Amino acid sequence: QSWSRGMSYCLHSESHLDTGPIYVRENGKLHVVNRGAGGVQNVTPKARPFSLFSRTFSVELCMNREDDRARRQRTDHFIFTYTKEGNLRYSAKSLFSLVLGYISDNVDHIDSLIGFPEQIAEKLFSAAEARQKFTEPVTGLRALQKFTEAYGSLVLCSLCLRNRYLVISEKLEEIKSFRELTCLDLSCCKLGDEHELLEHLTKEALSSVKRLLLKDNSLSDAGLRRMTAPVRVLKKGLDNLLVLDLSCNPKITDVGIGYLLSFKKLNYLDISGTGLKDVDAVIKRLQMQIGLVHSKVPLKEFDHSNCKTEGWAEQTVLQWEQAVMEAMKPQDNLRSRVAALRFYGKTHRIEEVVKCTLVEPETKASGNLQFYKENIENCHLPLKKEVAGSHELKNNKKRALAEQERERTSKQKHLCLTVEDWDLLNTY
C-alpha cells in the first residue's frame, strides 16, 4: 500500500523524532502504524493506553515571546475563575472594560478631555492610576495635565505636602498642574522666599486657595511682599484666602505683617514664632484694619491633622512619595561607610531628613499669636487642641475663656466706629 510505504519512509527518515503512535483510518477501520516494525496492525483504540503528549510537553495559549505587551493585551480580554469543583473557566470582558484598558495604556496620547463625562473620566483616571501612568517622568505629566485642565478640583481639591520637600523637588511640574485647589499645606518644607512653588501661588490657577499653611518655610518679609503683590496691586492672586499659617518663620517682622493687611477676607491667621519686635502694636493693627482678634488659646483651624489630600489623584500623590522613598533606600547602605569615615576622622557631608518641629524656641518666647475674626458666620469660641500632657491648659481653660470675654467687652467699649463705618473704610 502506497500510504504504508510513504509513512514508513517518513518515520525511518526522521527516526530521531519521537512522534508516538500514529492512527490511520481506511475503509471504515482504524489502523495504528507500528514504528518498530514499519507496518500496520488492526487494533482498537483501547488496546493499549497511550499519552498523546510527553510529560515534559507544554502548551502556552496566545504565545508571543517576542512581544510580552501584545501577549498581555490578548490575555487581558478574558477573566479566569475557578468553579467549586476546581475547574478553570474563563469569560470575555465587556467591551467597555477593553476600551477603558486600551485608553488608559495610551492615556498620554489623549488630545483633550474637555466636555467628556466626569463619571467616565474618573474611571479612566483610576485605571491609568492603577497602571502607574502618572508616575512616568514625561508622559505622566502630559496625561495629568489633560485631566486637571478639564476637571480642576475633581482631580484634587486639597493637597497636603507637609514635610514632603523631596516630593516637591521631584514632582514640581506635576504639582503646579493642579488647578482650583482650596487647601494647600506646605508646612515644614523649608522652601524659602525664592522657591518656584511660592511664585506659583500668585498665579490665577491657585486663586481658589482658601486655606494656606506655610509653617516653618524660612520665609521673610521679602517673600511675603512677593506673595501678596498681585493682591495689593491687581486685586488678584490669593484674594480669596481665609486661613493663613505663617508660624515658625522667625525672619518675618512687623514690616512683613503689614503686607498681610491686603487680605481683607482673611478669617484666621497664625504668626506664632515670627520675629515681631512690637507684638502689642501688631495685635492692635490687625484688629483695627482687618478685624482679627487675638486668641488666648490655640485654634482648631491650625490643627494640621485636619489637612489631607482629597480628590481623584490621592493615590497618585502616595505613589510619588513611595517612589521617592524607594529612591532613598540605597542611601541606607552607606551608613557603615559614613560611620567608618567618622571613626577615622574624615569629614563627610550627610544630608538628613528635615523634621518639622512643632514647638520652636521663638514660639515659646513670643507666645501664641493666633487670630480670628469675630463677625464671621458660625464662629464659636476658640477651641483648644487636645495635647497629651497639657495639664496646665486643661486646668486654666475656664479662666482663659473668662479673660477673653472681658477683653472683648473692654475693646468693644473703646471702639468708636460702627460696623458700617468699618465697611466704608474697607472700600478704600
C-alpha positions as semicolon CSV with decimal commas, in nm:
position;residue;x (nm);y (nm);z (nm)
1;Q;0,000;0,000;0,000
2;S;0,132;0,340;-0,100
3;W;0,036;0,518;0,223
4;S;0,208;0,247;0,430
5;R;0,533;0,271;0,234
6;G;0,530;0,654;0,248
7;M;0,458;0,658;0,621
8;S;0,728;0,400;0,685
9;Y;0,975;0,606;0,481
10;C;0,885;0,921;0,672
11;L;0,927;0,750;1,005
12;H;1,258;0,595;0,909
13;S;1,393;0,924;0,769
14;E;1,314;1,110;1,091
15;S;1,373;0,828;1,332
16;H;1,523;1,067;1,585
17;L;1,182;1,225;1,648
18;D;0,952;1,058;1,900
19;T;0,619;1,109;1,730
20;G;0,435;0,838;1,924
21;P;0,171;0,609;1,773
22;I;0,002;0,725;1,452
23;Y;-0,354;0,618;1,363
24;V;-0,487;0,589;1,009
25;R;-0,847;0,517;0,909
26;E;-0,904;0,311;0,592
27;N;-1,228;0,152;0,469
28;G;-1,401;0,230;0,797
29;K;-1,132;0,061;1,010
30;L;-0,874;0,224;1,240
31;H;-0,513;0,114;1,196
32;V;-0,205;0,202;1,400
33;V;0,136;0,237;1,238
34;N;0,392;0,025;1,424
35;R;0,706;0,235;1,426
36;G;0,938;-0,052;1,514
37;A;0,806;-0,293;1,251
38;G;0,709;-0,025;0,998
39;G;0,379;-0,200;0,924
40;V;0,012;-0,161;1,001
41;Q;-0,190;-0,359;1,253
42;N;-0,566;-0,369;1,303
43;V;-0,622;-0,272;1,663
44;T;-0,885;-0,090;1,860
45;P;-0,809;0,246;2,019
46;K;-0,840;0,099;2,367
47;A;-0,595;-0,183;2,305
48;R;-0,306;-0,002;2,473
49;P;-0,322;0,320;2,679
50;F;-0,105;0,593;2,546
51;S;-0,027;0,964;2,606
52;L;-0,066;1,199;2,317
53;F;0,197;1,434;2,463
54;S;0,502;1,358;2,672
55;R;0,523;1,466;3,032
56;T;0,764;1,748;2,954
57;F;0,546;1,887;2,673
58;S;0,370;2,219;2,747
59;V;0,138;2,447;2,553
60;E;0,106;2,823;2,603
61;L;-0,203;3,000;2,472
62;C;-0,158;3,332;2,290
63;M;0,215;3,269;2,285
64;N;0,419;3,559;2,160
65;R;0,753;3,566;2,333
66;E;0,885;3,847;2,117
67;D;0,623;4,095;2,241
68;D;0,518;4,048;2,603
69;R;0,293;4,353;2,589
70;A;0,091;4,210;2,300
71;R;0,051;3,880;2,485
72;R;-0,069;4,062;2,795
73;Q;-0,326;4,257;2,594
74;R;-0,463;3,936;2,445
75;T;-0,493;3,756;2,778
76;D;-0,646;4,065;2,939
77;H;-0,954;4,009;2,727
78;F;-1,059;3,718;2,949
79;I;-1,149;3,672;3,315
80;F;-1,034;3,339;3,456
81;T;-1,222;3,188;3,751
82;Y;-1,243;2,853;3,928
83;T;-1,565;2,665;3,996
84;K;-1,645;2,480;4,316
85;E;-1,531;2,158;4,153
86;G;-1,192;2,314;4,077
87;N;-1,244;2,355;3,706
88;L;-1,096;2,658;3,533
89;R;-1,342;2,873;3,343
90;Y;-1,298;3,193;3,152
91;S;-1,538;3,459;3,033
92;A;-1,485;3,751;2,798
93;K;-1,461;4,100;2,942
94;S;-1,709;4,368;2,844
95;L;-1,632;4,598;2,556
96;F;-1,626;4,894;2,797
97;S;-1,353;4,732;3,007
98;L;-1,146;4,653;2,700
99;V;-1,172;5,007;2,564
100;L;-1,103;5,154;2,908
101;G;-0,789;4,946;2,945
102;Y;-0,666;5,037;2,600
103;I;-0,716;5,411;2,652
104;S;-0,554;5,404;2,998
105;D;-0,248;5,231;2,847
106;N;-0,222;5,518;2,598
107;V;-0,357;5,798;2,817
108;D;-0,065;6,027;2,734
109;H;-0,185;6,043;2,371
110;I;-0,523;6,198;2,459
111;D;-0,566;6,538;2,296
112;S;-0,832;6,679;2,529
113;L;-1,092;6,570;2,785
114;I;-1,290;6,893;2,795
115;G;-1,660;6,813;2,772
116;F;-1,606;6,443;2,843
117;P;-1,844;6,298;3,110
118;E;-1,678;6,316;3,451
119;Q;-1,820;5,978;3,560
120;I;-1,632;5,800;3,282
121;A;-1,329;6,025;3,327
122;E;-1,299;5,920;3,691
123;K;-1,291;5,553;3,591
124;L;-1,034;5,632;3,324
125;F;-0,821;5,817;3,577
126;S;-0,840;5,524;3,822
127;A;-0,744;5,277;3,550
128;A;-0,443;5,487;3,449
129;E;-0,353;5,538;3,813
130;A;-0,357;5,161;3,874
131;R;-0,111;5,123;3,587
132;Q;0,103;5,399;3,747
133;K;0,090;5,608;3,433
134;F;0,116;5,936;3,627
135;T;0,449;5,837;3,783
136;E;0,628;5,831;3,448
137;P;0,861;6,132;3,400
138;V;0,733;6,292;3,077
139;T;0,421;6,109;2,969
140;G;0,279;6,115;3,323
141;L;0,290;6,495;3,337
142;R;0,127;6,529;2,996
143;A;-0,153;6,290;3,091
144;L;-0,212;6,459;3,426
145;Q;-0,241;6,799;3,263
146;K;-0,522;6,673;3,038
147;F;-0,725;6,576;3,344
148;T;-0,653;6,887;3,551
149;E;-0,740;7,132;3,273
150;A;-1,075;6,958;3,217
151;Y;-1,190;6,871;3,571
152;G;-0,998;7,103;3,805
153;S;-1,092;7,045;4,168
154;L;-1,232;6,698;4,097
155;V;-0,881;6,574;4,030
156;L;-0,758;6,734;4,354
157;C;-0,924;6,986;4,583
158;S;-0,691;6,956;4,884
159;L;-0,318;6,881;4,883
160;C;-0,110;6,806;5,193
161;L;0,267;6,814;5,134
162;R;0,373;6,871;5,493
163;N;0,736;6,764;5,543
164;R;0,748;6,627;5,186
165;Y;1,004;6,861;5,034
166;L;1,155;6,573;4,833
167;V;0,822;6,510;4,660
168;I;0,803;6,882;4,578
169;S;1,150;6,882;4,423
170;E;1,088;6,565;4,220
171;K;0,730;6,637;4,108
172;L;0,723;7,017;4,097
173;E;0,574;7,043;3,749
174;E;0,305;6,788;3,831
175;I;0,213;6,978;4,148
176;K;0,194;7,303;3,952
177;S;-0,051;7,142;3,711
178;F;-0,321;7,110;3,980
179;R;-0,590;7,373;3,946
180;E;-0,870;7,503;4,168
181;L;-0,712;7,382;4,492
182;T;-0,893;7,506;4,802
183;C;-0,643;7,381;5,063
184;L;-0,264;7,362;5,035
185;D;-0,038;7,251;5,321
186;L;0,333;7,319;5,264
187;S;0,438;7,315;5,629
188;C;0,794;7,223;5,728
189;C;0,930;7,215;5,372
190;K;1,199;7,487;5,410
191;L;1,115;7,634;5,069
192;G;1,248;7,986;5,125
193;D;1,149;8,310;4,954
194;E;1,279;8,224;4,606
195;H;1,116;7,885;4,553
196;E;0,927;7,838;4,228
197;L;0,624;7,689;4,402
198;L;0,574;8,002;4,615
199;E;0,582;8,209;4,299
200;H;0,321;7,976;4,153
201;L;0,088;8,062;4,443
202;T;0,031;8,403;4,290
203;K;-0,090;8,259;3,960
204;E;-0,453;8,257;3,854
205;A;-0,462;7,874;3,869
206;L;-0,440;7,890;4,250
207;S;-0,664;8,189;4,308
208;S;-0,918;7,946;4,457
209;V;-0,695;7,861;4,756
210;K;-0,877;7,941;5,082
211;R;-0,653;7,759;5,329
212;L;-0,275;7,805;5,300
213;L;-0,033;7,661;5,558
214;L;0,327;7,784;5,527
215;K;0,459;7,695;5,869
216;D;0,838;7,663;5,904
217;N;0,938;7,753;5,548
218;S;1,222;8,002;5,611
219;L;1,009;8,290;5,483
220;S;1,098;8,656;5,532
221;D;0,942;8,993;5,462
222;A;1,066;8,980;5,103
223;G;0,879;8,655;5,042
224;L;0,556;8,798;5,184
225;R;0,592;9,111;4,972
226;R;0,629;8,899;4,658
227;M;0,344;8,667;4,753
228;T;0,098;8,950;4,827
229;A;0,193;9,178;4,535
230;P;-0,088;9,059;4,299
231;V;-0,346;9,112;4,574
232;R;-0,218;9,455;4,670
233;V;-0,176;9,586;4,316
234;L;-0,411;9,393;4,087
235;K;-0,664;9,252;4,336
236;K;-0,583;8,903;4,204
237;G;-0,390;8,601;4,326
238;L;-0,469;8,487;4,682
239;D;-0,762;8,726;4,712
240;N;-0,995;8,451;4,844
241;L;-0,764;8,341;5,126
242;L;-0,946;8,266;5,453
243;V;-0,689;8,077;5,663
244;L;-0,316;8,155;5,665
245;D;-0,045;7,993;5,878
246;L;0,294;8,168;5,887
247;S;0,414;8,034;6,221
248;C;0,776;7,934;6,291
249;N;0,921;8,178;6,035
250;P;1,150;8,391;6,251
251;K;1,259;8,615;5,962
252;I;0,910;8,766;5,931
253;T;0,899;9,101;6,113
254;D;0,646;9,379;6,169
255;V;0,708;9,501;5,813
256;G;0,602;9,168;5,665
257;I;0,281;9,164;5,870
258;G;0,189;9,492;5,703
259;Y;0,171;9,315;5,366
260;L;-0,093;9,079;5,506
261;L;-0,338;9,364;5,559
262;S;-0,436;9,334;5,191
263;F;-0,611;9,001;5,268
264;K;-0,948;9,153;5,353
265;K;-1,127;8,815;5,355
266;L;-0,883;8,659;5,599
267;N;-1,062;8,498;5,896
268;Y;-0,778;8,311;6,069
269;L;-0,410;8,397;6,098
270;D;-0,120;8,232;6,283
271;I;0,206;8,428;6,321
272;S;0,342;8,246;6,625
273;G;0,719;8,209;6,625
274;T;0,786;8,506;6,396
275;G;1,039;8,782;6,457
276;L;0,800;9,054;6,571
277;K;0,950;9,342;6,762
278;D;0,638;9,520;6,888
279;V;0,382;9,247;6,944
280;D;0,121;9,475;7,103
281;A;0,134;9,717;6,808
282;V;0,088;9,429;6,562
283;I;-0,211;9,294;6,757
284;K;-0,380;9,633;6,755
285;R;-0,303;9,687;6,388
286;L;-0,455;9,354;6,282
287;Q;-0,769;9,424;6,483
288;M;-0,818;9,781;6,364
289;Q;-0,755;9,723;5,992
290;I;-0,883;9,373;5,909
291;G;-1,082;9,289;6,223
292;L;-0,871;8,996;6,353
293;V;-0,885;8,937;6,729
294;H;-0,600;8,779;6,924
295;S;-0,693;8,436;7,059
296;K;-0,579;8,333;7,406
297;V;-0,598;7,961;7,333
298;P;-0,497;7,756;7,024
299;L;-0,746;7,747;6,740
300;K;-0,865;7,426;6,576
301;E;-0,818;7,580;6,229
302;F;-0,440;7,542;6,270
303;D;-0,451;7,180;6,372
304;H;-0,250;7,023;6,088
305;S;-0,409;6,681;6,139
306;N;-0,724;6,813;5,971
307;C;-0,545;6,880;5,642
308;K;-0,524;6,588;5,400
309;T;-0,509;6,513;5,031
310;E;-0,851;6,469;4,869
311;G;-0,951;6,402;4,509
312;W;-0,901;6,155;4,226
313;A;-0,523;6,193;4,248
314;E;-0,499;6,100;4,617
315;Q;-0,333;5,766;4,536
316;T;-0,115;5,934;4,274
317;V;0,046;6,156;4,538
318;L;0,108;5,847;4,751
319;Q;0,274;5,678;4,453
320;W;0,503;5,978;4,414
321;E;0,601;5,959;4,779
322;Q;0,666;5,584;4,758
323;A;0,885;5,636;4,452
324;V;1,089;5,897;4,638
325;M;1,129;5,666;4,938
326;E;1,238;5,381;4,712
327;A;1,500;5,607;4,557
328;M;1,635;5,691;4,904
329;K;1,673;5,328;5,015
330;P;2,020;5,273;4,860
331;Q;2,150;5,552;5,083
332;D;2,089;5,332;5,387
333;N;2,367;5,102;5,269
334;L;2,614;5,388;5,305
335;R;2,567;5,421;5,680
336;S;2,852;5,181;5,757
337;R;3,084;5,373;5,524
338;V;2,985;5,703;5,686
339;A;3,048;5,557;6,030
340;A;3,393;5,444;5,916
341;L;3,473;5,790;5,782
342;R;3,373;5,943;6,113
343;F;3,587;5,692;6,303
344;Y;3,896;5,778;6,101
345;G;3,832;6,148;6,133
346;K;3,739;6,215;5,770
347;T;3,475;6,476;5,704
348;H;3,172;6,368;5,508
349;R;2,862;6,567;5,430
350;I;2,550;6,391;5,547
351;E;2,207;6,513;5,438
352;E;1,950;6,425;5,697
353;V;1,575;6,442;5,658
354;V;1,436;6,775;5,778
355;K;1,184;6,717;6,051
356;C;0,915;6,964;6,139
357;T;0,948;7,089;6,493
358;L;0,605;7,159;6,633
359;V;0,726;7,399;6,902
360;E;1,002;7,641;6,810
361;P;1,200;7,841;7,066
362;E;1,066;8,159;6,909
363;T;0,712;8,034;6,963
364;K;0,775;7,984;7,332
365;A;0,928;8,329;7,359
366;S;0,658;8,523;7,179
367;G;0,371;8,302;7,291
368;N;0,063;8,206;7,097
369;L;-0,015;8,460;6,824
370;Q;-0,324;8,321;6,657
371;F;-0,603;8,549;6,537
372;Y;-0,962;8,503;6,428
373;K;-1,244;8,723;6,306
374;E;-1,539;8,765;6,541
375;N;-1,817;8,857;6,300
376;I;-1,791;8,552;6,070
377;E;-2,083;8,313;6,049
378;N;-2,091;8,007;6,275
379;C;-1,793;8,136;6,467
380;H;-1,772;7,995;6,817
381;L;-1,520;8,047;7,089
382;P;-1,168;7,925;7,007
383;L;-1,134;7,552;7,062
384;K;-0,832;7,419;7,245
385;K;-0,630;7,138;7,090
386;E;-0,616;6,814;7,287
387;V;-0,247;6,774;7,363
388;A;-0,122;6,491;7,581
389;G;0,032;6,619;7,900
390;S;-0,110;6,972;7,873
391;H;-0,243;6,972;8,229
392;E;-0,190;7,344;8,268
393;L;-0,415;7,431;7,974
394;K;-0,683;7,193;8,098
395;N;-0,684;7,349;8,443
396;N;-0,689;7,706;8,313
397;K;-0,947;7,662;8,037
398;K;-1,231;7,838;8,211
399;R;-1,008;8,117;8,336
400;A;-0,866;8,182;7,987
401;L;-1,211;8,196;7,832
402;A;-1,330;8,435;8,101
403;E;-1,032;8,666;8,042
404;Q;-1,100;8,657;7,671
405;E;-1,461;8,760;7,722
406;R;-1,356;9,050;7,942
407;E;-1,104;9,162;7,680
408;R;-1,369;9,153;7,407
409;T;-1,614;9,363;7,607
410;S;-1,346;9,614;7,705
411;K;-1,231;9,656;7,344
412;Q;-1,584;9,698;7,220
413;K;-1,639;9,979;7,470
414;H;-1,334;10,169;7,344
415;L;-1,431;10,134;6,977
416;C;-1,594;10,448;6,850
417;L;-1,669;10,325;6,497
418;T;-1,966;10,117;6,399
419;V;-1,975;9,819;6,165
420;E;-2,098;10,037;5,880
421;D;-1,802;10,271;5,933
422;W;-1,560;9,982;5,909
423;D;-1,722;9,860;5,587
424;L;-1,690;10,208;5,441
425;L;-1,324;10,229;5,535
426;N;-1,256;9,888;5,384
427;T;-1,381;10,010;5,047
428;Y;-1,084;10,249;5,032
